[in-house]
Amino acid sequence: RLLANDPPPEVKHFCTGSFVKMTTPIPEGKLVYDYVFDKGRGKWIPWMDTLESKQLDPDAEYTNIIVPTMDTVRYTYLLDKFVQHHIHCLFV
């Protein structure tokens, strides 16, 4: 019901702002956890496509190299949103 712009009364006060009609479905056979919805483009994109391409420094020490994964990208996104909106959180 929430996706049809008809939220239940107990959560209606949490639904603020304008609704965006999601006409692009998640790709067939994929999970919602593998994608993030890009409001600007109006479509689902894989988490790894949200990263900027960076060249690895050839002189970098092995212990200083951080390789992003889909999980670290998702958690970084969530943490950024929590900080942006002053929401306390604990990642375990």
C-alpha positions in Angstrom: 0.0 0.0 0.0 2.9 2.3 0.7 4.2 2.1 -2.9 0.7 2.9 -4.1 0.7 6.2 -2.2 -1.8 4.9 0.3 0.1 4.4 3.5 -1.5 2.9 6.6 -2.7 5.5 9.2 0.0 4.5 11.7 2.8 5.4 9.3 1.2 8.2 7.4 2.8 10.9 9.5 6.3 9.5 8.5 5.5 9.9 4.8 6.3 13.5 4.0 7.3 15.3 0.8 6.3 14.4 -2.7 6.1 10.9 -3.9 8.1 9.6 -6.9 6.4 7.1 -9.1 8.8 4.2 -9.6 8.1 2.9 -13.1 11.4 1.1 -13.5 11.3 -2.3 -11.8 14.3 -4.0 -10.3 16.0 -6.2 -12.9 14.6 -9.7 -13.3 16.1 -12.3 -10.9 18.0 -9.7 -8.9 17.4 -8.6 -5.2 16.4 -5.2 -4.0 19.5 -5.2 -1.7 21.8 -5.1 -4.8 20.5 -1.8 -6.0 19.9 1.8 -4.9 17.2 4.0 -6.4 18.6 7.1 -8.0 15.9 9.8 -7.8 17.7 12.0 -10.3 17.7 9.4 -13.0 14.5 7.7 -11.8 15.9 4.2 -12.0 17.6 1.5 -10.0 21.4 1.3 -10.2 23.8 -1.2 -8.7 25.6 0.0 -5.6 29.1 -0.4 -7.2 28.0 2.0 -10.0 27.7 4.8 -7.4 31.5 4.8 -6.8 33.9 7.1 -8.6 36.7 5.4 -10.4 40.0 5.9 -8.7 43.5 4.9 -9.8 45.5 2.9 -7.3 48.7 4.6 -6.2 51.6 2.4 -7.4 53.6 3.5 -4.4 50.9 2.7 -1.8 51.7 0.2 0.9 49.7 -3.0 0.9 48.3 -2.3 4.4 47.0 1.1 3.3 45.0 -0.2 0.3 41.2 -0.3 0.9 39.2 -2.2 -1.7 35.5 -1.2 -1.7 32.9 -3.9 -1.8 29.1 -3.7 -2.2 28.7 -4.0 1.5 31.1 -1.2 2.4 29.4 1.0 -0.2 26.0 0.3 1.3 27.2 0.9 4.8 29.0 4.1 3.9 25.8 5.4 2.2 23.7 4.6 5.3 26.2 6.1 7.6 26.4 9.3 5.5 22.6 9.6 5.6 22.5 9.0 9.4 25.1 11.7 10.0 23.5 14.1 7.5 20.1 13.8 9.4 21.7 13.7 12.9 20.5 10.1 13.6 22.4 8.1 16.2 23.5 4.7 15.1 25.8 1.8 16.0 27.3 -0.4 13.3 28.2 -3.8 14.7 
